[in-house]
Amino acid sequence: MTEPKVRIRDLYKIFGTNPKDALKHVRAGMGKEDLLVQHKHVLGLQDINVDMQEGEITVIMGLSGSGKSTAIRHLNRLIEPTAGEILIDGEDVMKLGETGLRNLRREKMSMVFQKFALLPHKTVAQNAAMSLHIRGRDEATQEAEAMKWLDRVGLGGYENHFPSQLSGGMQQRVGIARALTANTDIMLMDEAFSALDPLIRTDMQDLLLELQKELNKTIVFITHDLDEALKLADHLVILKDGAVVQQGEPQGILLNPADPYIEDFVSDINRARVLRARSIMVPLDEGSMLSKTKYAGDVAPTDNLEHLIAISGGDTSNVYRVVDGGAPVGQIDMRDLVKALVPRVSSTAA
């Protein structure tokens, strides 16, 4: 595997008057609640270790107070860590001076906020071009790039409007266009869709995935919504009380929760809609496809289980061949599919 685009190592954040002293207690095993009661300090992040690969969407999720927004704000040092390393393209962000940090925020990272953060006195086009304006680019370049990305996010014709004249979903599209106009390798998205209505939120998720297929950005996305996380993530990191409970490929986490907390977390998910054929198929080694096997049809690795249930008509005796790019890669027995639909019972519930 190639060197991660972003690497977080041994990251701690403690809020209070003497965080370095409080860190000693945390490293000795003191938890978040005891640290607050005994030492009046808040444990924000505890020993975070995450690798984020170039061109992938890493989703950091958790409930309120889990530390997810604190984590993303460390990447561009909007929050300074108590201890730890943050490496971007192998460079330690913690060692950057004022000029280096300014260049990092301008040239390598862009950010999309939950509350849109648009300038109300600027037009849509001026908001979209803001990063280029700050860099001192000429007006023609600003206008051309802003219009290019406003068109891509479906806002062509609105460039001379002001934010107050747009709906919430349209304002967030301006925020995404602004981040794309910046043309940075890394996009930070802090609960970017959480304030939107459900239907608009779904549209924005689809838009993000469509753009990502074309642009292959390294995206760090923060959410408290598991359905959103499972839809968007290439790599999923789940936090609780400032610590990583489990991380990995989302389908693997859903099928193999490593902790009672995760088991409870994923128990109410519509597994048929989320799980893909590739996650439950029996892989076939090259040349091992047996001609005597009678297949009810072919499916793609990315087809969800709802699709298989629909085409099978509920017949659990069917077996389907999984084909990727014209080549067979596995098979799915509908009886195995039924088993995959049943979540593992939480040990706490048991």
C-alpha positions as CSV (number, residue, x, y, z in Angstrom):
1,M,0.0,0.0,0.0
2,T,1.2,3.5,-0.8
3,E,2.1,6.1,1.8
4,P,-1.1,7.6,3.3
5,K,-2.0,11.1,2.2
6,V,-2.8,12.0,5.8
7,R,-1.5,10.1,8.8
8,I,-2.5,10.7,12.4
9,R,-0.3,9.2,15.0
10,D,-0.8,9.1,18.8
11,L,-3.0,12.2,18.8
12,Y,-4.4,13.5,22.2
13,K,-6.4,16.6,22.9
14,I,-7.2,17.7,26.5
15,F,-9.1,20.9,27.2
16,G,-8.3,22.7,30.4
17,T,-5.8,24.9,32.1
18,N,-3.0,22.3,32.4
19,P,-3.5,19.8,29.7
20,K,0.1,18.4,29.8
21,D,-0.3,17.4,33.4
22,A,-3.7,15.9,32.7
23,L,-2.2,13.9,29.9
24,K,-0.1,12.0,32.3
25,H,-3.3,10.7,34.1
26,V,-4.9,9.8,30.8
27,R,-1.9,7.8,29.7
28,A,-1.9,6.1,33.1
29,G,-5.4,4.8,32.3
30,M,-7.8,7.5,33.6
31,G,-11.0,7.8,31.6
32,K,-13.0,10.9,30.4
33,E,-15.4,11.0,33.3
34,D,-12.8,10.6,36.0
35,L,-10.6,13.2,34.4
36,L,-13.4,15.7,34.4
37,V,-14.5,15.0,38.0
38,Q,-11.0,14.7,39.6
39,H,-9.0,17.2,37.5
40,K,-11.6,19.5,35.8
41,H,-10.2,18.7,32.4
42,V,-12.1,17.5,29.3
43,L,-10.7,14.6,27.3
44,G,-11.3,15.5,23.6
45,L,-9.2,12.9,21.8
46,Q,-7.4,9.9,23.1
47,D,-4.6,8.1,21.2
48,I,-6.0,8.5,17.7
49,N,-4.2,6.6,15.0
50,V,-5.7,6.8,11.5
51,D,-4.3,6.5,8.0
52,M,-6.2,8.3,5.2
53,Q,-5.4,7.1,1.7
54,E,-5.1,9.4,-1.3
55,G,-8.3,9.5,-3.4
56,E,-10.5,8.0,-0.7
57,I,-13.3,9.3,1.5
58,T,-12.5,8.7,5.1
59,V,-15.6,9.2,7.3
60,I,-15.2,9.9,11.0
61,M,-18.4,9.4,12.9
62,G,-19.8,9.1,16.4
63,L,-22.4,10.5,18.6
64,S,-22.4,14.1,20.0
65,G,-19.3,14.6,22.2
66,S,-17.4,11.7,20.6
67,G,-14.6,14.0,19.3
68,K,-15.2,13.8,15.6
69,S,-15.3,17.6,14.9
70,T,-12.4,18.1,17.2
71,A,-10.4,15.5,15.2
72,I,-11.0,17.2,11.8
73,R,-10.0,20.6,13.1
74,H,-6.6,19.2,14.1
75,L,-5.8,18.5,10.4
76,N,-5.4,22.2,9.5
77,R,-4.5,23.1,13.1
78,L,-7.6,25.1,13.8
79,I,-7.2,23.2,17.1
80,E,-3.7,22.6,18.5
81,P,-3.1,19.0,19.9
82,T,-1.9,18.2,23.4
83,A,0.3,15.5,21.9
84,G,0.8,13.5,18.7
85,E,1.7,13.8,15.1
86,I,-0.2,14.9,11.9
87,L,1.6,14.1,8.7
88,I,0.4,15.3,5.3
89,D,2.4,13.9,2.3
90,G,5.0,12.9,4.9
91,E,5.3,16.4,6.3
92,D,4.7,17.0,10.0
93,V,2.0,19.7,10.2
94,M,3.0,20.4,13.9
95,K,6.4,21.7,12.8
96,L,5.0,24.3,10.3
97,G,5.5,27.9,11.1
98,E,3.0,30.7,10.4
99,T,3.8,30.9,6.7
100,G,3.8,27.1,6.2
101,L,0.5,26.8,8.0
102,R,-1.0,29.5,5.9
103,N,0.1,27.8,2.7
104,L,-1.3,24.5,4.0
105,R,-4.7,26.0,4.5
106,R,-4.7,27.9,1.2
107,E,-3.0,25.4,-1.2
108,K,-3.6,21.8,0.2
109,M,-6.8,21.9,2.2
110,S,-10.3,23.3,1.7
111,M,-13.2,23.1,4.1
112,V,-17.0,22.7,3.8
113,F,-18.8,23.7,7.0
114,Q,-22.2,22.6,8.4
115,K,-23.4,26.2,8.6
116,F,-22.3,27.0,5.0
117,A,-20.1,30.0,6.2
118,L,-20.9,32.1,3.1
119,L,-20.3,35.8,3.1
120,P,-23.8,37.4,2.9
121,H,-22.6,40.6,1.1
122,K,-20.8,38.6,-1.7
123,T,-22.5,37.1,-4.7
124,V,-22.6,33.4,-5.3
125,A,-19.8,33.7,-7.8
126,Q,-17.7,35.8,-5.4
127,N,-18.2,33.3,-2.6
128,A,-17.2,30.4,-4.9
129,A,-14.0,32.3,-6.0
130,M,-13.0,33.4,-2.5
131,S,-10.0,31.1,-2.2
132,L,-8.6,32.3,-5.5
133,H,-9.3,35.9,-4.5
134,I,-7.2,35.4,-1.3
135,R,-4.4,33.9,-3.4
136,G,-4.4,37.1,-5.5
137,R,-5.5,35.5,-8.8
138,D,-6.7,37.8,-11.5
139,E,-10.5,38.4,-11.8
140,A,-10.8,36.6,-15.1
141,T,-9.3,33.4,-13.6
142,Q,-11.5,33.8,-10.5
143,E,-14.7,34.1,-12.6
144,A,-13.8,31.3,-15.0
145,E,-13.1,28.8,-12.2
146,A,-16.1,29.8,-10.1
147,M,-18.4,29.5,-13.0
148,K,-16.9,26.1,-13.9
149,W,-17.6,24.6,-10.5
150,L,-21.0,26.4,-10.0
151,D,-22.1,24.7,-13.2
152,R,-20.8,21.3,-12.0
153,V,-22.8,21.6,-8.7
154,G,-26.0,22.6,-10.6
155,L,-25.9,26.4,-9.9
156,G,-25.3,27.8,-13.3
157,G,-27.4,30.9,-13.7
158,Y,-27.3,31.7,-9.9
159,E,-23.8,33.3,-10.0
160,N,-25.2,36.9,-9.4
161,H,-27.5,35.9,-6.6
162,F,-26.7,36.5,-2.9
163,P,-26.8,33.7,-0.3
164,S,-30.0,34.9,1.3
165,Q,-31.8,34.3,-2.0
166,L,-30.9,30.6,-2.0
167,S,-32.3,27.6,-0.2
168,G,-30.2,25.7,2.3
169,G,-29.3,23.0,-0.2
170,M,-28.3,25.6,-2.8
171,Q,-26.1,27.4,-0.2
172,Q,-24.3,24.2,0.6
173,R,-23.7,23.6,-3.1
174,V,-22.0,27.0,-3.1
175,G,-19.8,25.8,-0.2
176,I,-18.9,22.7,-2.2
177,A,-18.2,24.8,-5.3
178,R,-15.9,27.1,-3.2
179,A,-14.0,24.1,-2.0
180,L,-13.6,22.7,-5.5
181,T,-12.6,26.1,-6.9
182,A,-9.7,26.1,-4.4
183,N,-8.4,23.0,-6.2
184,T,-6.8,21.4,-3.1
185,D,-5.9,17.8,-2.8
186,I,-7.7,17.4,0.5
187,M,-11.3,18.4,1.3
188,L,-12.5,18.6,4.9
189,M,-16.3,18.3,5.4
190,D,-17.5,18.9,8.9
191,E,-21.1,17.6,9.1
192,A,-21.6,19.3,5.8
193,F,-25.0,17.9,5.1
194,S,-26.4,17.6,8.7
195,A,-28.4,20.8,8.5
196,L,-30.3,19.8,5.3
197,D,-33.7,18.2,4.8
198,P,-33.5,14.4,4.2
199,L,-34.3,14.6,0.5
200,I,-31.8,17.4,-0.2
201,R,-29.3,15.6,2.0
202,T,-29.6,12.5,-0.2
203,D,-29.1,14.6,-3.3
204,M,-26.0,16.2,-1.8
205,Q,-24.5,12.8,-1.0
206,D,-25.1,11.6,-4.5
207,L,-23.5,14.8,-5.9
208,L,-20.4,14.2,-3.7
209,L,-20.0,10.6,-4.9
210,E,-20.5,11.7,-8.5
211,L,-17.8,14.4,-8.2
212,Q,-15.5,12.0,-6.3
213,K,-15.6,9.5,-9.2
214,E,-14.2,12.2,-11.4
215,L,-11.9,14.1,-9.1
216,N,-10.5,11.5,-6.7
217,K,-10.0,14.0,-3.9
218,T,-8.8,12.9,-0.4
219,I,-12.0,13.7,1.6
220,V,-12.4,13.7,5.3
221,F,-16.1,13.7,6.1
222,I,-17.6,14.1,9.6
223,T,-21.1,12.8,10.4
224,H,-23.2,11.4,13.3
225,D,-25.4,9.5,10.8
226,L,-24.5,5.9,10.2
227,D,-26.5,5.5,7.0
228,E,-24.6,8.5,5.6
229,A,-21.3,7.1,6.8
230,L,-21.9,3.7,5.2
231,K,-23.0,5.3,1.9
232,L,-20.0,7.6,1.6
233,A,-17.0,6.0,3.3
234,D,-14.2,4.1,1.7
235,H,-12.7,4.0,5.2
236,L,-14.8,4.4,8.3
237,V,-13.6,5.5,11.7
238,I,-16.0,5.3,14.7
239,L,-15.3,7.3,17.8
240,K,-16.6,7.1,21.3
241,D,-15.5,9.4,24.2
242,G,-12.6,10.7,22.1
243,A,-11.2,7.2,21.2
244,V,-11.4,5.0,18.2
245,V,-13.6,2.0,18.8
246,Q,-13.3,0.5,15.4
247,Q,-12.1,1.5,11.9
248,G,-11.9,-0.2,8.5
249,E,-13.9,-0.9,5.4
250,P,-17.5,-0.1,6.2
251,Q,-19.0,-3.4,4.9
252,G,-16.5,-5.3,7.1
253,I,-17.5,-3.3,10.2
254,L,-21.1,-3.9,9.6
255,L,-20.6,-7.7,9.2
256,N,-18.0,-8.0,11.9
257,P,-18.5,-5.4,14.7
258,A,-15.6,-5.6,17.1
259,D,-17.2,-4.2,20.2
260,P,-20.7,-4.3,21.9
261,Y,-20.9,-0.6,21.3
262,I,-20.5,-1.1,17.5
263,E,-23.0,-4.0,17.6
264,D,-25.6,-1.8,19.2
265,F,-24.7,1.0,16.8
266,V,-25.3,-1.1,13.6
267,S,-28.2,-3.2,14.9
268,D,-30.9,-1.0,13.4
269,I,-29.4,-0.5,9.9
270,N,-31.3,-1.7,6.9
271,R,-28.6,-4.3,6.0
272,A,-30.3,-5.2,2.7
273,R,-29.9,-1.7,1.4
274,V,-26.4,-1.2,2.7
275,L,-24.6,-4.5,2.2
276,R,-23.1,-5.3,-1.3
277,A,-22.8,-8.5,-3.1
278,R,-19.0,-8.3,-2.8
279,S,-19.3,-8.4,1.0
280,I,-21.1,-11.7,1.2
281,M,-20.1,-13.6,-1.9
282,V,-17.9,-16.7,-1.9
283,P,-14.8,-15.6,-3.9
284,L,-13.9,-17.9,-6.8
285,D,-10.3,-18.6,-7.6
286,E,-9.3,-18.2,-11.2
287,G,-10.6,-21.2,-13.1
288,S,-12.7,-22.6,-10.3
289,M,-16.1,-21.8,-11.7
290,L,-17.8,-25.2,-12.0
291,S,-19.9,-25.7,-15.1
292,K,-22.4,-27.9,-13.2
293,T,-23.4,-25.0,-11.0
294,K,-26.7,-23.7,-12.3
295,Y,-26.9,-19.9,-11.8
296,A,-30.2,-18.0,-11.6
297,G,-28.5,-15.0,-13.1
298,D,-25.5,-12.6,-12.9
299,V,-25.1,-9.7,-10.5
300,A,-22.5,-7.0,-10.0
301,P,-20.2,-6.8,-6.9
302,T,-21.7,-3.4,-6.1
303,D,-25.4,-4.5,-6.2
304,N,-27.0,-4.3,-2.8
305,L,-28.8,-7.2,-1.3
306,E,-32.2,-5.5,-1.9
307,H,-31.5,-6.0,-5.6
308,L,-30.8,-9.7,-5.1
309,I,-33.9,-10.2,-3.1
310,A,-36.0,-8.4,-5.8
311,I,-34.6,-10.4,-8.7
312,S,-34.9,-13.7,-6.8
313,G,-38.5,-13.2,-5.9
314,G,-37.7,-14.5,-2.4
315,D,-36.5,-17.9,-3.7
316,T,-33.8,-19.0,-1.2
317,S,-32.7,-21.9,-3.4
318,N,-31.2,-19.6,-6.0
319,V,-27.5,-19.1,-6.6
320,Y,-26.2,-16.1,-8.4
321,R,-22.9,-15.5,-10.2
322,V,-21.0,-12.3,-9.3
323,V,-19.5,-10.8,-12.4
324,D,-17.1,-7.8,-12.5
325,G,-16.0,-6.4,-15.8
326,G,-17.2,-9.4,-17.7
327,A,-15.2,-11.9,-15.5
328,P,-16.8,-14.1,-12.8
329,V,-15.4,-13.3,-9.3
330,G,-17.7,-15.1,-7.0
331,Q,-21.1,-16.6,-6.2
332,I,-23.9,-15.9,-3.8
333,D,-26.2,-18.5,-2.3
334,M,-29.5,-16.9,-1.3
335,R,-29.4,-18.8,2.0
336,D,-26.1,-17.1,2.8
337,L,-27.8,-13.8,2.0
338,V,-30.6,-14.4,4.4
339,K,-28.0,-15.1,7.2
340,A,-26.2,-11.8,6.4
341,L,-29.5,-9.9,7.0
342,V,-29.6,-10.9,10.6
343,P,-27.4,-8.6,12.8
344,R,-25.2,-10.2,15.4
345,V,-26.9,-9.9,18.8
346,S,-25.1,-7.5,21.1
347,S,-23.4,-9.1,24.0
348,T,-24.8,-6.4,26.3
349,A,-28.3,-7.3,25.1
350,A,-27.5,-10.9,25.7
